[in-house]
Amino acid sequence: MQARKLLLISCMQVLFLSVKLQTISEEIITSLNARLLHSTHSSLPANPSVHIALRLSLYHSLHDERRYLRRLKTDLQNKLHSFSGVQLSTDLAALYLLALRASCQDRHSQKQVITYLKRRLTAEKGNATQHDSYNNYYQYSLGVLALCVNNVRIDRSVLSRLEPHKHPPAWSGLGKHEHQQHWFVGTSAMMVLALKCVSESKVPNTGTWMYSNDARKKVLSAMNKLIQKIQDRQRENGEVGDIYSTSLALQALLAVGDEERWLKGKARLLIDARQGMFRNPMALSQLLPVLYQRTYLDIGQINCINENDSLKWMQSDHRKEPKSNNQKGFVHLTVNGMNGTVICTAKVRLFQKMSLQAVLNEARIKDAKFNFETRPTLWGPFLTSICNLRAQDNSRNYWRLLTGNNTPLKQGIQDYRPHQGEHIVLRLSKF
């Protein structure tokens, strides 16, 4: 009798702890949701990925979402009719299309971007070479996914590029650098989502399959090979690749019903989120859906009816750097060329919560030779040139950011906060 009583008490304690952890988890997720909503009130360019995440959330601020959608639609029209000669990229066009569908916009408002995206994919389908990067496949897959979610039939020749035999030799596995793992996992996950969508596509209002049994069989075969690679690469701590690629990997795992691995990864991401690793709105926009157990495939099921309109945006901006004269010491910077040659160095005073971008600015003020350039991306400023040495896309090189012990930084220059006495190496590297 005593043993049964102890067992009952033990079970009640476990249940209480489980409920408590669930409550804490929900509080964190709601806080992250509010933080992402707050980013739409900043001076940052409108980002369709942010809008998609807000629309996939369980809680909404419908007034703020409608306001943000108007900004996105204006930006989209400006980009589609730009006279600058710079074309809207495939991935960005896809995100705009998904954002429109997530807001239940009618087909007429989507027509232009659907036509544009179909043309882009048709043009790109024949460009697969052994030098194709993970990023190219990521954009291509996202384009296929966006059309599929909108019930647009995709030409078989376009789909064939996602089949394993079309992948270049470099796609056989992970590279040795962490950034390659990130891109491999993220791209594989996006391909899984695209292929899953195609495999389940039916002609609207008919219930019949959109693609032949043979086509669906090939699509499912490709998807299963990719999801196996993702499953095999989930570490004991729940990460797949790095913390940022894990968000997309969990979408792929959810899409195929692997809730066990999703839960394992979710627990890891919640820990990282509590430690402030998701300040960047783009990173947060990829995180939030999987915390709510949603994927981009769920966009097609959004009906915009009876939505919870209770979300309030946070009054404090977590991304804004506080102005402070509280000096914390110094940061040492070393810029290395491709062969490891030291190009330039700097020692910069570090103030409270300075970003790496602010440290670089201080170095430039101190020494004009320590110049640098960036280009804007959805993830924030991307380093392109430093000390008059430029990374070239056609040479397949980029600036790799490392700590003094050769550990890659997990955040970009806008989000990373250097530590007192830290030595940061900016190394021109091949990808």
N, C-alpha and C positions, 0 to 999 in steps of 0.2 A: 504493500500500500504506500509505504514511504517512498519507494523507488518510482512509482507511478506519479506521485505528487511532485517529486523532483523533476521528472521528465516533463510534466505539464508546465512547471515553472520555467524550465529551460526553453520549451517551445514558445511560451509567451514572451520571454525575453528576446528570442530571435525574431519573432513577429514584430515586437515593438521596435527593435533596431532596424528592421527592414522598412517599416513605415517611416521611421525617423530619417533614414537615408533617402527614401523616396521624396520626402518633404524637402530636404536640403537640396536634392537634385532639381526639383521643380522650381525652387527659389532661384537657383543659379541660372537655369534656363530662361526663366522669366526676366531676370536681370539682364542677361545677354540679349534677349529679344528687345528690351527697352533701349539698351545701348545701341543696337543696330538702328532702331528707329530714330534715335537721336542723331545719328550720323547723317540722316537725310536733311537735317536742319543746318548742316555745316556748309562751308564754302567749297567743299569737294565737288568735282564734276559728278553729275548724276550717273549712277552705276546700275545697269539692269540686273546684275547679279544680286545686289542689295534688295531690289524690289521683289525679285523672285523669292528670296528667303523670307521676306515679310509676308508675302502672299501664301507661302507654305506653312506659316506659323499657325498655331491654334488660337492666338490672341492677336487682335488687330487694333489699329487706329485708322479707321477707314477714311477720315478726312485727310490725314497726313499721307496715306497711301495714294489717294486720288490726286492730291497736289503733286506728289513725286512722279506719278504716272504722266501727268501733263508735261513735266520737265523732260521726261524720257522721250515722249512722243515728239516734242519740239526738237530735241537733240537728234533723234533718229532722222527726221525730215531734213535737217541741216546737213547731216552726214551723207544721206542718200543723194542730195542735190548739191554737194560740195563742188566748187570749181577749182579747188586747190590741186586736184590731180591725185590726192591721197584717197584710195578706196577704203571703204568700210571692210574691216577684216571679217573672215568667215565666222570666227568665234563670237565676235561682238554682235554681228548681225543675228546669229543664232540666239544669243542672250536677249536681245531686244524682242525677237519673235516669241520666246518663251515668256518674257515679262508681259507682253500683250495678251497671250493666252491665259496667263495666270490671273489677269484682271478681267477675263471674260469679254475681251474686246471682239467686235464682230469681224467677219471674214474680210469685209471691205477695208478695214483699218490695217489688216495684216497683209493684204494682197501685194503691196509693193515690196515688202521685205521678203515675202515668200518667193516672189519672182526673182528677186536679187539673189537670194540664198541658193535657189535651184541653179541659177546660172553660174554662181561661184563653184558649187560642188561639181557641176559638169565640167567646168574648165580645169578643176584640180584633179579630177579622177585619173587623168592620164599622166600626172606629174610624179607618180611614185617612183623614187629611185633609191639606190642603196645609200644615198646621203640624206634621205628624209629624216627629219628630227622627230622626237616624240611629240614636240609641240605641234607639228604639222598634222599628225594623226589625231591629236587632241582636238584641234579646231575642226577637222573634217568630221570626226565622230559627233561633236557637239552640233554641227550643222545638220547631220543626218537625224539626230535625236530631236532637234527643234521642229523639223519638217514632219517627222513621224508623230510627235505628240499632237500636231495640228492636223492629223489625218490626211497628210499629203502623200500620195503614192510616190515612191522613190524608184528611179530607174535601176534595173538590175546591175548595169555596168557601174553605177555609183556605189551600190552596196558591195560589189565584189572587191573593192579596195580594202574593205575591212576584213577580208578573209586572210587567214594566216599565211598562205603561200604568196600573198602580195606584199608581205612585210619585208623590208630590207634585212640583210644579215645582222646589222647592229641591233636588231630587235629580238635577238635570241634570248636575251636576259638582261639582268641589271648591270650597269656600269660600276666602276670602282668608287665613283664619287657619290656623295649623298644627294647632290642635286639631280644626278641621273636616276637614282632610285625614286626620288620625288616625282620626276616627270614620267618615268616608266609606270609607276603605280597609278598616278592620276590619269594618264592616258589610257591605260588598260581599263580602269574603272569607267571612264567615259565611253569607251568602246562597248563595254558590257551593257551599259544603260541603253545605248543606241541599238545594239543587236537584240536586247530583250524587248524593246519597244516594237521593233520590226517583227519579231517572232510572234507577238501577240496582236498585231494590227488586224483589224477587221474593217470591212467596208461599212461606213456609217449607215445606220438604219436597216441593215440587211442581215447582220450576224454571220456573214461569210468571210473566210480568210481573205486578206488583201493580197497575199503572196501565195505562190504555189507550194505544195508540200515539199518539193525538192529544194526550193529556195529557202524555206523555213528550216529544213533539215541542215543545210549548210550553215545558216545563220546560228542555229543552236549549237552546232559543233564548234564553231569559232568562239562563241560565247563561253562554252564550258571550258575550253582550253585557257581562255583568259582568266576566268574566275578561279581556276585551279592555281594559276600563278599568284593571284592575289592572296588566296587562302594560305598557300605555302609560305608566304612572306610576312604573315602576321607574327610579330614577336610576342614573347610571354607578357610584356607590359601592355599589349593591345595595339601598339602602333604598327602601321603598314607603310614602309618607306620612312616618312617623317610625320610629325604631328599634323602638318597641313595636307599632305597627300592622304592621310588617314581619313579625313572627312569624306573625300570622294570615294575612297575604298569602301567605307561603310555603306555608302549609297549602293554600290554594286552588290555588296553582301546582302543588304536588305532586299534588293531587287530579285535575288535568287532564293530568298527565304532563309538565309543563314543567320538566324537571330542570335545564336550562341556567340558567334564571332563579333556580331554587331554590338552586343551587350558588353563584351570584353573591351572592344575599342571605345565604346561610349564612356565607360568608366575612366579610361585613360584620358580622353579628351576633356572630361569634366574636371579632372585634376589639373590639367594644363590650363584650362580656362580660368580656374580659381587663382592660378599663379600669374595671370595677366598675359598669357601667350597669344590671345586673340584680340588685341587692340585694333588691328587693321580691319577696316570694314569688309574688304574682299575676303579675307580669311574667315571672318565671322559669318559672312553670308554663305560660305560653303559648310561651315560648322553647324549652323542653327537647324537646317532641315533634318539632319540625321539625329540630332538630339530629340526632335519631335517624332522620330521614326518615320520620316518622309523622304522621298527621293524626287528627282526631276520628273519621273514617270507619273507621279501623282498630280502634276500640273494639269494633265488632261482630264482629271476628275473634278477639278475645282468648278463649282457652279455659282459662287458669289452670292449665295442665299443664306440668310439667317446666320451671319458670321458674328463671332464674339468681338464686340467693339470696345473692349475694356482696357486696352493697352495704353499706358501713359509713358511718354518718353522721359528719360532721366534728365534732371536739371543740370547736372554737371557733365562736362565733356571729358570723357576718359582719355581721349586722344590728344587733347591740348597740353602742350608742355608748360608747366608752371614757370612763371618768371621768378628766378631766384639768383641771388648773388652768393649762395652758400657753396663755396668751392670745396670740392671733395678730393682734390689731388690732380694727377696728370694722366693723360692717355698717350701712348706711343703708337705712331702710325708708320708702317713700312710698305712701300709700293714696289712690287717685284714684277719684272718682265717675264716673258714666256720661258726663258732659260734660267730664271731664278735671280737674274741680275737685279741689284737694288737700284731703282730709278730715282726715288726720293724718299725722304723721311721727315717726320715732324713730331714735336712734343707739344701737346695741347693741354691747356688748363681745363679741368673737368668740373662742371657745376652740377648741382642736383638735377637728376633726371634728364640730362642732356641726351638727345638722340645721336646716333652716329653721323647723321646728316649735319646736325649742328656742330659736331666736332670737326667735320670736314670743312664747314664754313669758317670756323675759327682758324683752322690751319691755312686756309686760303687768305684770310685777312692778315695773318702773321707773315706769310711768305707767298708772294704772287706766283712763284714757280709751282707751288702746290695747288694748281688749278684742277677743277673737275667739272664734268658735264653729266647731265642726266636726261632721260626722256620719260614722259609721263606714261604710266600704265594703270590698269585697274587696281594693281597691287600697290601703287605709289611710285615714286621716282626710281627709275632703274639706272644704275651707274653705267655710263657708256665710255667715258674718257677720264683719265686722271694723270696729272703731270705730263700733259700733252701726248699721252699714249692712249690710242683709241682701240676699243674692242670692235672687231669687224664681223658682222653676221656672215658675210661670204667666206670669211676665213675660219668660221665656226669657233670663235673664241669669245670669252666673256670675263668679267671681273668676278673672281671668287673671293669671298670674304671669310677670313679665318681668324681665330684667336692665335696667340703666340705659340700654342702647343699643337697647331694645325687642326684644330677642331672647327668645322664649318659653322658659321653663324646660321641660326634657324630663321632669322628675321632679316628684312631689308634695311637699308640705311635710315629710312624714316622711322622704323619701329624699334630697332635695336638700341638698348641703353648700355653703353660701355661702363665698366667698373673701374674703380680707382686703381691706378697702376697697371691697367690692362694693356697688352701689346696686341694691336690688330694689324693683320697683314692683308693687303689688297693685292691679289696675285692674278695676273693675266693667265687664263687657262683655256685648254681646248675642251670642247664638248662633242 
